[in-house]
């Protein structure tokens, strides 16, 4: 019996439906119900069907028809394809879809422990040389590909090494002739969030520029990233889109260079899900836009060398995005971090982000420690957990170094705090209305 060809309207709806499924997957929704952490969270199929108002009873059959009519394929949808169209070729006999980069990445994500190069080449119907070339190309794009040509093995690592564990590549700041250092510090900017405070961030950079600051340390979470609980608090969705927004909107001032550490949350979520070094990728996007004022410090904790210009003696400045939640006292978490460090491993100065708290300096075990605040208003996530947001930063940090030993013997910091009137105006959505950004500005 001949199968009736779809009408133009049916074909248009089928393509639109598959586009919505792919969009929902990019937004973080899953295809398989069993993989969901929150059982109430809808699948990508349901999100797409709801958006297009496809009747509940016909959704399953329409999925199979849409795939058959359009000839399209969506990664991870093979089971649905077979149930919707029993005459389909078995999935293992169909050639993988997508570019070579996408196919290699998809295979490596399934093989978490890695795979031998000949096996991967056979799986994708390519040569061993193609596998190696593609792996190197992905490394250049920031993906955390581990290529061991001696063993003939390739893997995609989902965890990154902390920056301080690297043997070389540390940034060196040199004192002036009077054994003094001057720099600024910000953190937790969360660009892409509806609660971002670009007005405060730009004002901080204006202050730093006026004070003659040339180096700014960013303690991480420069973009908001995407997770199940913050998706509806974003106005920019997707890794590439958020990085492009960062490139366009992060302050640029003549003579100022920003050194940014990568947090293991927010931008770090992309690293954990995609196996990509998001800090490397952000720096690449900055360079592509001819922005040379942004330097990637690495993952989670970076050590910047404070070198005396007169004697060459050194101290360490730690730029850290720690983990865990805020404690009952503002400084308690930082105190416990520094108290846990072994003797001989302590930095001279330490800057901490993550907690959205602003204060400093305080001296703990001879470490001058500061928290760098945030440029994001209290989000719904923070409000539910009764977490206060200290909107602000430290535009000037002045250090004095002992030239004979390199020890930091003096620290002075200017802490700037911002406030907002009409804090929750137009912030939370009423039924049927979208969430909008509140109007706010620095006085």
ABEGO torsion letter per residue (X at the ends): XBBBBBBAAAAAAAAAAAAAAAAAAAAGBBABAAABABAABBBAAAAAAAAAGBBAAAAAAAAAAAAAAAGBBBBGAAAAAAAABAABBBAAABBBBEBAAAAAAAAAAABAAEBBAAAAAAAAGBBAAAAAAAAAAAAAAGBBBBBBAAAGBBBBBABBBBAAABABGBBBBBBBAAGBBBBBBBBGAGBGBAABBAAAAAAAAAAAAAAGBABBBBAEGABAEBBAAAAAABABBEAAAAAAAAAAABBBBBGBBBBBBBBABEAAAAAAAAGBBAAAAAAAAAAAAGBAABBBAEBGBBBBBBBBAAAGBBBBBBBBBBBEBBBABAAAAAAAAAAABBBGABBABBBBBGAGBBBOBBBBGGBBBBBAEBBBBBBAAAAAAGBBBBBEBBABBBBBBBAAAGBBABBBBBBBBBBBBGAABGABBBBGBBBBBBBBBBX
